[in-house]
């Protein structure tokens, strides 16, 4: 195996790792958003607590989309 092949393999490994990490971040953000939605549904709608949770869930969802789009 030549040096060029080693660099290509390493580049591919790093690209695969980056995709995997991006997917994990997206999954975690979606989990947090889901948990936030569940908590909001458990509380009375319109209260300050549920509004804050809803905002946090939306922020987590938006951050996941931003990371995935990179």
C-alpha positions, 0 to 999 in steps of 0.5 A: 500500500502506497503513501497516497492510499494511506492518506486516502484511507485516513481521509475516508476514516475521518469523514466517516467519524465526522458523519457519525458524530453529526448523527449522534449530535442530531439524535441527542438534540432530538431526544432533548427536544422530545423530552421537552415536549413531553414535559410541556404536555404534562404541565398546564399549557400557557404557564411560564414553566411550560413556555420555557420548556417549549422554548428550550425544546425548540432551541434544541431542535434548531441547534440539531438542524444547524449541526446537521446542515454543516 
